[in-house]
Amino acid sequence: MDSLPFGSMIKEELNIQKGMFFHEFELGEHFLQLKAVSIQRNNRTVGGVLLLRDLSELKEKEKQLMIKSAVIREIHHRVKNNLQTIASLLRLQMRRIDSQEVEKVFREIINRITSISIIHEVLSLEGTDMIECKEVIELVSNAIISSMKQSEQKITIQVEGCSLYLPSQKASSLALVINELVQNAINHAFINLDEGVIRIELKKQNQIVSLAVIDDGVGVDLEKVQQKGRLGLQICQTLISEDLGGILEFENNHPGTKVTVTFPLPKEGLVT
């Protein structure tokens, strides 16, 4: 490159940028950054400083990170598709079953698989390990309502409160907990009722997250609900105590039932 045109180019850019010039360009296998700053005295340009920096290593690392991120998103996308395929196969098998009790078990299993697939779907779209759980709660809850409510029933979901960001593993646990609690509400709270509301509240105080699932149904026998041996409750208690480090509480809400999950916000979590 001729030095005179190059110098003229810098001078022209200096005038445009009021004494500063910045440019990035590729030269062979190298990626370079050029910075120029004019030195002025009495409003006159008397010299300048040029800085040439080789960004090749940095750009290569950025490229590798982008490739890894794309690969991870693709993996999550394929996992989601595989889980949805499994759920579809289970639905086909469920249609061949005459027993309502066995069909109920199949439906609950399908809902658990769907809840996990929603997490992978979000991860495939966001490309980050942190998940906004309020959105996941809405997706999981609405999927369960569509799957389990009777055709003549009108059951609505209301998700209120703060946004909650959790690492993917803890978000997956929370999604499964929501799955079990909403399923429990549909199975027990709205028997012989044509309509109902399930309200889910997210609150945070002093790094403690409180998630409440409140229904306006007929209420439940708390001793019966909390009996040992109930698979859904065992799943909830295990996930809450071991994965989230929290506690699970039931109480009558008059009308309906309120179930509260309380757990500490992890260091990498975020509430807004």
Order of alpha helices (4+ residues) and beta strands (2+ residues): alpha-beta-beta-beta-alpha-alpha-beta-alpha-beta-beta-alpha-beta-beta-alpha-alpha-beta-beta-beta
